[in-house]
């Protein structure tokens, strides 16, 4: 039977990762070592970031042939590039000569991939085109770039570094492609992008995102449009006017979801949070106030709507994966990706997408477009840093999750530990 981990026992004897897994009490937060230890961090990189599908970008990152961007995932690095045939491909960012990095992290535009060390040159399709001084018997066909599994789902770019990628990405694609189709994210552009280094473990970042228990006291900008009751509430704590408001909202939500579904806009919750490699949740959420977008006045921030959409009020189509969260509105989308840097440091990158033909200063103002989620990300970074300092304290003992507002944290922790066990820990 699982028991609460005694921190004094850890001081006397270093527990294995398997012992830490067994020490976790269901319904409670993870033992502190899951957020602190270097060997746990290495296991996370191996299992959660090298063997799972990761949402790392959007089609708008590589809009034209020759556009490329590079993302570092732990010690690994991946190039995503759009070829002259308009197909996006992913490759290991490692020259097949002596291993030098081909590109630095971030976006660029290229005609070919040229290694800056010895000028080995690769086509955008990965074939080695030129390698001087290698002799007449050298076979260029055996030295192309190493491919990385890539899956484009409704304009989102997923990669998997494993030799054999989990097949249940098919289920995510089955659910999300028709939901994302009306927004035509392949024909958007990145209006703004910002990265933050949070001073906390990547799991604390994801746990913080999975609940709105903290929203009312921490996110004044977000709660202008976000409705916290959608992420759970304690029914026994509601009474009087508050109970009536929640009941009215739930009735409105049920009717609206049915209406959107009938009109062909997939809206009802779909959850794959246990029992497999893939971890995702999607639902169309109601927006408060005017009900149009995640802005301070809850109205659209971009006058040119996404895709072929003709109506402003389509709610907030959200998607969670184990390392990302995205919100798609009628006028724009916000996509956020998480990558671990160290046991106590996490890179959080957000991208705001608008219609590719939208004109800044005419159709949208960047400050109005980004203010809510920029503020929310900064506030969350402070909360994650505070939580990291807390789990590092010798007095920390895992506390219980709220069964009403933190159910998804318990599901996430359970799935995470299950994946570690499935891979031999």
ZASE-627013 format. One record per residue (C-alpha): residue in three letters; x, y, z. Coordinates in nm, 2 decimals, decimal comma. Layout:
BEGIN
ALA X Y Z
...
//
This chain:
BEGIN
UNK 0,00 0,00 0,00
UNK 0,13 0,34 -0,09
UNK 0,23 0,57 0,20
UNK 0,32 0,93 0,24
UNK 0,69 0,97 0,17
UNK 0,89 1,05 0,48
UNK 1,15 1,32 0,39
UNK 1,37 1,22 0,67
UNK 1,39 0,87 0,52
UNK 1,52 1,02 0,20
UNK 1,79 1,20 0,39
UNK 1,91 0,87 0,53
UNK 1,87 0,66 0,22
UNK 1,83 0,77 -0,14
UNK 1,52 0,60 -0,28
UNK 1,52 0,46 -0,64
UNK 1,28 0,62 -0,89
UNK 1,07 0,30 -0,86
UNK 1,05 0,34 -0,48
UNK 0,95 0,70 -0,53
UNK 0,67 0,60 -0,76
UNK 0,54 0,35 -0,51
UNK 0,56 0,61 -0,23
UNK 0,32 0,84 -0,41
UNK -0,02 0,84 -0,24
UNK -0,31 0,84 -0,49
UNK -0,49 1,18 -0,48
UNK -0,19 1,35 -0,34
UNK 0,09 1,56 -0,50
UNK 0,41 1,39 -0,60
UNK 0,70 1,33 -0,36
UNK 0,95 1,62 -0,36
UNK 1,23 1,43 -0,53
UNK 1,02 1,42 -0,85
UNK 1,07 1,79 -0,88
UNK 1,43 1,81 -0,75
UNK 1,65 1,52 -0,85
UNK 1,88 1,51 -1,15
UNK 1,82 1,14 -1,21
UNK 1,44 1,20 -1,22
UNK 1,50 1,48 -1,46
UNK 1,70 1,25 -1,68
UNK 1,42 0,99 -1,67
UNK 1,17 1,26 -1,76
UNK 1,37 1,36 -2,06
UNK 1,40 1,00 -2,18
UNK 1,04 0,89 -2,12
UNK 0,83 1,21 -2,15
UNK 1,03 1,41 -2,41
UNK 1,21 1,15 -2,62
UNK 0,95 0,87 -2,64
UNK 0,63 1,07 -2,66
UNK 0,48 1,30 -2,92
UNK 0,55 1,66 -2,85
UNK 0,37 1,97 -2,98
UNK 0,66 2,19 -3,07
UNK 0,53 2,44 -3,33
UNK 0,27 2,54 -3,58
UNK 0,26 2,54 -3,95
UNK 0,29 2,92 -3,94
UNK 0,65 2,87 -3,81
UNK 0,75 2,75 -4,16
UNK 0,50 2,92 -4,40
UNK 0,71 2,92 -4,72
UNK 0,95 2,67 -4,89
UNK 1,29 2,72 -4,73
UNK 1,16 2,84 -4,40
UNK 1,30 2,64 -4,11
UNK 1,30 2,65 -3,73
UNK 1,50 2,46 -3,48
UNK 1,40 2,35 -3,13
UNK 1,62 2,20 -2,86
UNK 1,47 1,91 -2,65
UNK 1,71 1,84 -2,38
UNK 2,04 1,74 -2,54
UNK 1,86 1,67 -2,87
UNK 1,79 1,92 -3,14
UNK 1,53 1,91 -3,42
UNK 1,51 2,10 -3,74
UNK 1,16 2,15 -3,90
UNK 1,18 2,27 -4,26
UNK 0,93 2,33 -4,54
UNK 1,07 2,19 -4,87
UNK 1,02 2,31 -5,22
UNK 0,74 2,05 -5,26
UNK 0,56 2,24 -4,97
UNK 0,59 1,95 -4,74
UNK 0,72 2,00 -4,38
UNK 0,98 1,76 -4,26
UNK 1,18 1,71 -3,94
UNK 1,54 1,61 -3,90
UNK 1,79 1,57 -3,63
UNK 2,01 1,88 -3,61
UNK 2,33 1,68 -3,64
UNK 2,57 1,68 -3,93
UNK 2,64 1,33 -4,06
UNK 3,01 1,41 -4,09
UNK 3,13 1,49 -3,74
UNK 2,82 1,57 -3,56
UNK 2,82 1,95 -3,56
UNK 2,50 2,14 -3,51
UNK 2,36 2,26 -3,85
UNK 2,14 2,54 -3,72
UNK 2,10 2,74 -3,40
UNK 1,76 2,74 -3,22
UNK 1,49 2,96 -3,37
UNK 1,37 3,05 -3,71
UNK 1,56 3,10 -4,03
UNK 1,53 3,08 -4,41
UNK 1,76 2,86 -4,62
UNK 1,81 2,73 -4,97
UNK 2,00 2,42 -4,85
UNK 2,12 2,30 -4,51
UNK 2,49 2,37 -4,49
UNK 2,70 2,26 -4,20
UNK 2,91 2,56 -4,08
UNK 3,20 2,33 -3,98
UNK 3,30 2,16 -4,30
UNK 3,03 2,27 -4,54
UNK 2,86 1,93 -4,59
UNK 2,54 2,04 -4,77
UNK 2,20 1,88 -4,75
UNK 1,88 1,92 -4,96
UNK 1,57 2,04 -4,78
UNK 1,45 1,68 -4,81
UNK 1,75 1,56 -4,61
UNK 1,97 1,40 -4,88
UNK 2,34 1,48 -4,87
UNK 2,41 1,69 -5,18
UNK 2,78 1,78 -5,13
UNK 3,07 1,66 -4,92
UNK 3,41 1,76 -5,05
UNK 3,73 1,56 -5,00
UNK 3,55 1,23 -4,93
UNK 3,69 1,04 -5,22
UNK 3,53 0,87 -5,53
UNK 3,41 0,57 -5,33
UNK 3,21 0,78 -5,08
UNK 2,84 0,70 -5,10
UNK 2,64 1,02 -5,03
UNK 2,31 0,83 -5,02
UNK 2,42 0,66 -4,69
UNK 2,48 0,99 -4,51
UNK 2,16 1,19 -4,53
UNK 2,01 1,37 -4,23
UNK 1,84 1,15 -3,97
UNK 1,46 1,19 -4,00
UNK 1,24 1,26 -3,70
UNK 0,88 1,15 -3,68
UNK 0,65 1,44 -3,77
UNK 0,27 1,47 -3,76
UNK 0,08 1,78 -3,87
UNK -0,26 1,79 -3,70
UNK -0,48 2,08 -3,80
UNK -0,18 2,32 -3,83
UNK -0,01 2,19 -3,51
UNK 0,33 2,03 -3,55
UNK 0,40 1,72 -3,34
UNK 0,74 1,55 -3,34
UNK 0,86 1,22 -3,17
UNK 1,22 1,14 -3,12
UNK 1,17 0,77 -3,05
UNK 1,27 0,52 -3,31
UNK 0,92 0,38 -3,30
UNK 0,66 0,65 -3,23
UNK 0,35 0,57 -3,03
UNK 0,05 0,50 -3,26
UNK -0,21 0,67 -3,05
UNK -0,13 1,00 -3,21
UNK -0,39 0,88 -3,46
UNK -0,66 0,92 -3,19
UNK -0,56 1,28 -3,13
UNK -0,56 1,35 -3,50
UNK -0,91 1,19 -3,54
UNK -1,05 1,42 -3,27
UNK -0,87 1,74 -3,34
UNK -0,85 1,77 -3,72
UNK -1,22 1,82 -3,77
UNK -1,23 2,06 -3,47
UNK -0,94 2,27 -3,61
UNK -1,04 2,26 -3,97
UNK -1,27 2,57 -3,97
UNK -0,98 2,78 -3,83
UNK -0,74 2,69 -4,12
UNK -0,44 2,74 -3,89
UNK -0,21 2,64 -4,18
UNK -0,30 2,99 -4,33
UNK -0,21 3,19 -4,02
UNK 0,10 3,39 -3,92
UNK 0,28 3,44 -3,59
UNK 0,18 3,79 -3,48
UNK 0,38 3,77 -3,16
UNK 0,60 3,52 -2,98
UNK 0,75 3,52 -2,63
UNK 0,95 3,28 -2,42
UNK 0,98 3,28 -2,04
UNK 1,22 3,07 -1,83
UNK 1,02 2,96 -1,53
UNK 1,22 2,88 -1,22
UNK 1,05 2,55 -1,16
UNK 1,02 2,19 -1,27
UNK 0,83 2,13 -1,59
UNK 0,57 1,92 -1,40
UNK 0,49 2,21 -1,17
UNK 0,44 2,42 -1,48
UNK 0,19 2,17 -1,62
UNK 0,02 2,11 -1,29
UNK -0,03 2,49 -1,25
UNK -0,19 2,50 -1,60
UNK -0,42 2,21 -1,53
UNK -0,63 2,38 -1,26
UNK -0,81 2,71 -1,21
UNK -0,83 2,67 -0,83
UNK -0,58 2,97 -0,82
UNK -0,74 3,18 -1,10
UNK -0,96 3,41 -0,90
UNK -0,68 3,52 -0,67
UNK -0,40 3,53 -0,93
UNK -0,53 3,61 -1,28
UNK -0,74 3,93 -1,30
UNK -0,69 3,96 -1,68
UNK -0,76 3,60 -1,76
UNK -1,08 3,59 -1,55
UNK -1,22 3,87 -1,76
UNK -1,30 3,60 -2,02
UNK -1,23 3,27 -1,84
UNK -1,50 3,10 -1,64
UNK -1,34 2,91 -1,35
UNK -1,64 2,69 -1,28
UNK -1,57 2,51 -1,61
UNK -1,27 2,35 -1,43
UNK -1,46 2,24 -1,13
UNK -1,61 2,36 -0,81
UNK -1,72 2,23 -0,47
UNK -2,10 2,19 -0,48
UNK -2,12 2,18 -0,11
UNK -1,96 2,52 -0,08
UNK -2,21 2,69 -0,30
UNK -2,52 2,86 -0,17
UNK -2,75 3,14 -0,24
UNK -2,67 3,37 -0,54
UNK -2,34 3,19 -0,61
UNK -2,51 2,85 -0,64
UNK -2,77 3,01 -0,87
UNK -2,50 3,17 -1,09
UNK -2,32 2,84 -1,13
UNK -2,64 2,65 -1,21
UNK -2,73 2,90 -1,47
UNK -2,38 2,89 -1,63
UNK -2,39 2,50 -1,64
UNK -2,73 2,51 -1,81
UNK -2,61 2,77 -2,06
UNK -2,30 2,57 -2,13
UNK -2,49 2,25 -2,19
UNK -2,72 2,43 -2,43
UNK -2,44 2,60 -2,61
UNK -2,23 2,29 -2,65
UNK -2,53 2,11 -2,81
UNK -2,59 2,41 -3,04
UNK -2,22 2,42 -3,16
UNK -2,22 2,04 -3,21
UNK -2,53 2,06 -3,42
UNK -2,37 2,32 -3,63
UNK -2,07 2,10 -3,70
UNK -1,83 2,26 -3,45
UNK -1,69 1,98 -3,23
UNK -1,73 2,10 -2,87
UNK -1,80 1,83 -2,61
UNK -1,52 1,72 -2,38
UNK -1,29 1,45 -2,51
UNK -1,03 1,31 -2,27
UNK -0,75 1,07 -2,32
UNK -0,57 1,11 -1,99
UNK -0,48 0,76 -1,88
UNK -0,41 0,41 -2,02
UNK -0,18 0,51 -2,31
UNK 0,11 0,71 -2,43
UNK -0,10 1,00 -2,56
UNK -0,23 1,24 -2,31
UNK -0,47 1,51 -2,42
UNK -0,80 1,68 -2,35
UNK -1,01 1,91 -2,56
UNK -1,33 2,10 -2,51
UNK -1,50 2,41 -2,64
UNK -1,54 2,66 -2,35
UNK -1,78 2,94 -2,31
UNK -1,63 3,29 -2,29
UNK -1,76 3,54 -2,04
UNK -1,89 3,89 -2,12
UNK -1,93 3,95 -2,49
UNK -1,83 3,59 -2,54
UNK -1,60 3,65 -2,84
UNK -1,23 3,62 -2,74
UNK -0,97 3,61 -2,46
UNK -0,93 3,98 -2,44
UNK -0,98 4,23 -2,16
UNK -1,32 4,34 -2,31
UNK -1,40 3,98 -2,42
UNK -1,44 4,10 -2,78
UNK -1,23 4,00 -3,08
UNK -0,88 4,15 -3,10
UNK -0,84 4,09 -3,47
UNK -1,10 4,21 -3,72
UNK -1,00 3,95 -3,98
UNK -1,13 3,61 -3,85
UNK -0,95 3,29 -3,89
UNK -1,01 3,06 -4,19
UNK -1,36 3,09 -4,34
UNK -1,52 3,17 -4,01
UNK -1,80 3,43 -4,03
UNK -1,91 3,45 -3,67
UNK -1,73 3,59 -3,38
UNK -1,89 3,39 -3,10
UNK -1,74 3,04 -3,12
UNK -1,61 3,01 -2,77
UNK -1,26 2,89 -2,68
UNK -1,15 2,56 -2,84
UNK -0,88 2,44 -2,61
UNK -0,63 2,15 -2,64
UNK -0,41 2,02 -2,36
UNK -0,12 1,77 -2,42
UNK 0,13 1,66 -2,16
UNK 0,36 1,95 -2,25
UNK 0,14 2,21 -2,41
UNK -0,19 2,41 -2,40
UNK -0,36 2,59 -2,68
UNK -0,67 2,81 -2,71
UNK -0,83 2,88 -3,05
UNK -1,08 3,16 -3,08
UNK -1,26 3,30 -3,39
UNK -1,01 3,57 -3,44
UNK -0,68 3,43 -3,31
UNK -0,51 3,14 -3,14
UNK -0,26 3,11 -2,85
UNK -0,03 2,81 -2,84
UNK 0,21 2,74 -2,56
UNK 0,48 2,48 -2,55
UNK 0,69 2,36 -2,25
UNK 1,05 2,23 -2,27
UNK 1,26 2,13 -1,97
UNK 1,60 2,30 -1,92
UNK 1,70 2,16 -1,58
UNK 1,52 2,01 -1,28
UNK 1,42 2,36 -1,16
UNK 1,41 2,55 -1,49
UNK 1,15 2,53 -1,77
UNK 1,13 2,71 -2,10
UNK 0,77 2,82 -2,18
UNK 0,70 2,96 -2,53
UNK 0,38 3,11 -2,64
UNK 0,28 3,21 -3,00
UNK -0,02 3,42 -3,10
UNK -0,16 3,34 -3,44
UNK -0,38 3,56 -3,67
UNK -0,50 3,52 -4,02
UNK -0,21 3,54 -4,26
UNK -0,36 3,84 -4,44
UNK -0,44 4,04 -4,12
UNK -0,25 4,37 -4,10
UNK -0,10 4,49 -3,78
UNK -0,23 4,83 -3,69
UNK -0,52 4,79 -3,92
UNK -0,68 4,46 -3,83
UNK -0,52 4,41 -3,49
UNK -0,31 4,57 -3,22
UNK -0,05 4,34 -3,07
UNK -0,09 4,48 -2,72
UNK -0,46 4,42 -2,71
UNK -0,41 4,08 -2,88
UNK -0,16 3,95 -2,63
UNK -0,22 4,13 -2,30
UNK -0,44 3,86 -2,13
UNK -0,21 3,57 -2,19
UNK 0,12 3,77 -2,15
UNK 0,00 3,87 -1,80
UNK -0,12 3,52 -1,72
UNK 0,21 3,37 -1,82
UNK 0,40 3,61 -1,61
UNK 0,17 3,55 -1,31
UNK 0,20 3,17 -1,36
UNK 0,58 3,19 -1,37
UNK 0,58 3,36 -1,03
UNK 0,35 3,09 -0,89
UNK 0,56 2,81 -1,03
UNK 0,88 2,96 -0,88
UNK 0,70 2,99 -0,55
UNK 0,59 2,62 -0,57
UNK 0,95 2,51 -0,66
UNK 1,09 2,68 -0,35
UNK 0,82 2,51 -0,15
UNK 0,89 2,16 -0,26
UNK 1,26 2,22 -0,20
UNK 1,19 2,30 0,17
UNK 1,26 2,01 0,41
UNK 0,91 2,07 0,56
UNK 0,73 1,98 0,24
UNK 0,50 1,68 0,25
UNK 0,27 1,61 -0,05
UNK -0,07 1,75 0,02
UNK -0,41 1,63 -0,11
UNK -0,56 1,75 -0,44
UNK -0,90 1,90 -0,44
UNK -1,13 1,63 -0,59
UNK -1,34 1,91 -0,74
UNK -1,09 2,16 -0,88
UNK -0,77 1,96 -0,91
UNK -0,89 1,63 -1,05
UNK -0,68 1,68 -1,36
UNK -0,37 1,71 -1,16
UNK -0,43 1,37 -1,00
UNK -0,49 1,23 -1,35
UNK -0,17 1,39 -1,48
UNK 0,04 1,26 -1,19
UNK -0,11 0,91 -1,23
UNK -0,05 0,90 -1,60
UNK 0,31 1,04 -1,56
UNK 0,40 0,77 -1,31
UNK 0,24 0,50 -1,53
UNK 0,45 0,61 -1,82
UNK 0,77 0,59 -1,61
UNK 0,67 0,24 -1,50
UNK 0,59 0,13 -1,85
UNK 0,95 0,22 -1,95
UNK 1,11 0,02 -1,67
UNK 1,13 0,26 -1,37
//
